[in-house]
């Protein structure tokens, strides 16, 4: 069985340099690091990470908690985080909570027991989370993604959800829509949904219109036509819908089309996230695009700075943009 000294000799470097190529690859020149990795592969050498953890008191592992991986918004963000972490010599320990606060607490407790060096978290509701309050007593650095807590002082990588939806609602208003509604999953499971609804209310009130009550679906990513149908009937039938995420918007479009409604001729729809599948459906989805890769890389960079003992500057909300698709149009003339 080969050892580190054999790898160093084959790569033409010192044992210390070979060790550093595994423990702190960012400190080793790329050419040298590649020689060490090639030598280790040739000799079938694997570094003993457990022994290194005991020696350095560092696991070189970051814990990542996400609500779900069934929504591409989190998968795309995770992919960017994994690349950024790997480039700095860290691995990710990943778990999903399904928006359940007790699962969040259980998962984080398990990660802390495994001595992760830092945590990147997306929780259901940051300001009401007892988990985040307790983590402030721990020595492990924490960075939030998507959450924007108002009461808990933790660094957060996010967009301005409220302003983004205000602008999306303004777009519908500029097309002539006046009866606009908003659809979300279980509202109390997502502080982002509440902020987005507030942005919708801001735009409606600024236009002198009364905001409609939130249409709450039993799932974050699947619509229920029976819940939606009453809002589409009568003199105050909605002509446009904002959805708190793209998967929900795509589900709503499918339900409407199966029920005989035309999108966007009868009902316009806007989603939120900007996932790629929104471009592929027909009609293509108009969506508020979040910079998901930038969110992932920024979160890892900020967390690594905290681990290194630095005090990075507070993060400003990242910018969104409205990606226009075929799912919005002026309201039907007879409903104006």
N, C-alpha and C positions, 0 to 999 in steps of 0.2 A: 504494500500500500504506500503510495507516494505521500510526501509531506511538503510543507511550505518551503523548506530549504532546497529541495530538489526542483521545485517550480522556479525559485529565484535563480538557481544556477542555469536552468534551461533558458530562462528569459534574459539572462545576462544582467541581473540587477541584484541589489542586496536583499537580504531577508526582510529588512525593515520596509524597503520599498514595495516588495511583493505583498507584505501584510497590509500596507497602506492602500494598495490597489483594491483590496477587498473591503477594508473597513471604512476608508474615506476616499473613494475613487475620484471625487471632485478635486482632491489635492494632488493628484498624479497626472502628469502629462498624458494626453490621449495616446500618443505613440507607445509610451512605456506601458500604460495600462493595457493596451491591446496585446502587447507582447506577453505580459503576465497572464492575461486571460487565455491566450492561445496556448501557452505552456501548460496551464492548469487543465485545459481541455485535453491536450495531448497525453498528459499523465493521469487523467481521470481523477484530478484532485478536487475535493470539495472542502471549503473552509468550515471549521467548526464554529458555527454561530453561537451555540450555547456557551461554549467556553469563552468566546469573546464577550458575550453579554455579561458573564460573571466577572470578567476581568475589567471591563470598561463601565459596567453599570448602565449600558445602553443596549437596547434590543435592536436598534436600527429598524424599527417597525412603527408605522403610524396606523392608528385605528381610524376607520372611516365608517360612519353610520349614515345610511341613506333610508328614506321611507320605503323605496321599492326599486327594483331593477326592471320591472315590466314597463315602466315609462321611459322612453328613450332619452328624456331630458336628464335623468340621473345617470344613465349609462354613458352618455357622451361626456358628461362632466367627469365621471369616474375614469374614463379612458385617459383624459388629459391629466388627471391627478396621478394615475399610475405611471405615466411616462415621466412626469416631472419628478416624482419620488425616486424612480429607478435611476434617473440621471444623477441624483445626489446620493445614491447608495442606500436607499431605503426601500423596504417592502411595505405593502399595505395589508392590513387585516380588515376585511370588509364584512359588514353585516347589514341586514335590512330590518326595519321595525314595523312595517305596514301601518304607520301612523299611530301605533299603540304606545302610550306613555310608559306602561309597565315594561313592555319589551325594550324600550329605549333604556330604561334603568338597568335591566338585567344584562343587556348587551354591553353597556359601558362598564359595569362592574366586572364582567368577564375580561374585557380589554385591559382594564387597570390591573387585574391579577396577572395578565400576561406581560405586564411591564412595557406597554407601548410608550414610545417617547413623546407622543403628542396625539391629539384627536382632531379630526375634521368631522363636524356633525351637521346634519339637517334634522331638526326635530319638528314635532307637530306645531307647537306653540311655544316660542322661546320665553315669553314673559310670564307664562303660567307654569313653566317647567320646574318642578322641584329638583330635577336632575341637574340642570344648569346652575342652580343656586348652590347645590352641594359641591359641584365641580370647582367652584371658586375657592374651596378650601384645600383642593389638591394641588400638588406641585406640577402636574402635567399641563402643558400649554394646550389651549383649546381655540379653534377657529370655527366659526359657524359659516355655513353656505346656504344662501336663499333666505334664511331667517334675518330679520332686522329688529332685534329686541329694543324696546324703549326703556325698560326698567333695569335690565341686567347689563352690566358693562363687560361685554365680550367682543373681540374683533369679529367682524362679519363681512363676508363677500356676497354682495347682493346687488340687485337692481332696484330702482325706485318703482316698486309695483304700483303704487297709487298714481303716480304721474303717468306711467306708461299706459294704464287703462283710461285715465282721463283723456289722453291724446287719442287713443283708439275710439273712444266714445265720440269725441269731437269729429272724427272722420265720418262716423255714421251720421251725425247731426248735419255735417256739411253736405251730405248726399240727400238730405231732406227727411231723414227718419226722425220721428218724434216719439214713437212708441217702441222704446228700446228696453230690453230686459237683460238680466245677467243670470247665468247658470253656474253652479258650483257643486262639488261633492259635499260630504259632511263638513259643514263650515267650521265647527268647533275643533276639527282636526287639522286645520291649516291656517296659520296666521297670515300666510300670503293671500289666501282667498279673501280674507277680511279686508286687507289693504287694497286689493283690486276692486272689491265692491265699493269701498270708500272713494276710489278714483272715479268709478262710474257715477256715483252719487254727486261728486263734485261737478262733473261735466253737465249732468242733467240739471242741477240747481242753477249753474251758471247760465244755462239756456232758458231758465224760467220754467222748467218742467219738473214734474213730480217723479222722483225715482220709483221704479217698481220694486216690490219686495224680491229678495233673492229667491231664485228657484233652486231648491236644494235637492240634489239627486242622492240616492243611497250609496253610490260609488263615485270615487274621484275621476274615473276614466270611462264610465258607462252611463248613458242617459236612460231615463225611464219615460217612455212616451206618455203614459197615463198621468205622470206628474206634470209634464210639459203641456199636454193638450188643452187644458182649460185656458191657458194664457194665449192660445192661438185662436180663440173663438170670441165672438161678440164684437160690439162696436169698438172696444179698446184692445182688439187683437194686436199682439206685438208684430212688428215688421222687421225687427233686427234683434239678434241675440249675441251677447258677449259671453264667452266661455272661459273659465279660469285656467284651462290648459288645453293643449291641442288634441289630445286623445279624446277628451270629453267633447270637444267641438266636432271631431270627425264622427264620433258616435251619434251626436245630435243630428248631423247632416244625414247619416244613414237612416235614422229613425224617421226624419221628415220625408225623405225621398220615398221610403217604403210606404208611408202614409199618404202619398200622393201630392205632397207639397213640392213646389219648385224652388230650388236654391240657385241663384239669389233672386229670381224674378218675384217671388212672393215673400221670402224671408232671407235676410242677409245674416251671415255668421262670421264672427271674428274669434280666433283662438289666441292662446298665449303659450309661448315657449319657442316656436320657430323650428320644430323638429322636421327633419327632411321628408318624412312620409307625408307631411302636409302639402308638399309640392306635387306628390304623385297621385293623390286622390283626385276625383273629378266630382264637382268643380274643385280646383285647387284652393287651398285654404289661405285666407288672409290671416296673418298672425303677428303678434308682438314677439319679436325675436330676441331672446336672451343670448348673450355671448358666452355660451356654455363652456367652451374650451378655455377661454380667458378666466372664467370663474374657477375652474379646476386648477389651472396653473398658478393663479394668484393665491388661492387658498394654501397650496403646498408651499409656495415661496414665503408667505407670511408666517406659516407655522414653523418652517425651518429656521427663520430668523428668530422667532421666539425661543426655539430650542437652543439656539446658539447664544442666547442671553442678550440679544439685541432688542432695541425698542423701535420697531418700524413705525412709520407714520400711519395715522389712522386712515382707513380705506374709505374712499368716496364711492357712492353707488356707481356701478358700471352702466354704460349706456345701452339702451335698447333701440330697436328700429321697427317700424311697421312694414312688414313684407306684404305687399299687395298681391292678392290672388283673385280667383274668379268667384269667390263666395260672397262678395258684397256688390250691391248695385243700388240705385235709387229705389225708394218704395214704389209699389204699384200706384199708378195715377189715381185710381178710384179710392185709395186709402189715404191719400195726402190730405 
